[in-house]
Amino acid sequence: MDDFTLYSVGHMLGSSKRRSHRDKTLHIFDIYIHFLQDNNLTTHAILPSGALPGPETVVRRSDVTDEGFEFLRRAEPKWFRALSRGTPPTNIGILQRELAKLRGELGKTRRN
């Protein structure tokens, strides 16, 4: 498997020098990365418990499981679109629904 960068927090921070952008970006990735970890979608702890992401935080393909990669492919566009429309990052309902759908589909495939 070729490894590649999925998310670079530093790159995302570089799009604006405003403090509000920095704080919002770090908050979003704190929630997002911990959601992935809490739901066993990562291959290891990207952020230790209680740690916050920083400019050096990078999520690579090798950091997520196959299920995690499929989840990102499905959920990311929906969640980030909702965030851009004003949904607060703490509202993880989209992430939870997409994960439940994915796991439901995988469960059906495994039972057949």
Number of C-alpha atoms within 10 A of each C-alpha: 5 5 9 11 11 15 14 16 20 17 13 15 19 12 10 11 9 10 10 10 15 20 11 14 18 21 15 18 20 18 16 18 18 22 16 21 20 12 11 15 22 23 15 13 15 19 15 11 10 8 10 15 22 17 14 10 17 16 17 15 18 17 21 23 16 14 16 21 18 15 21 20 11 16 18 16 11 14 21 15 11 15 15 10 9 9 13 12 20 11 13 14 11 15 20 14 12 18 22 13 14 18 14 12 11 12 11 10 9 8 6 5
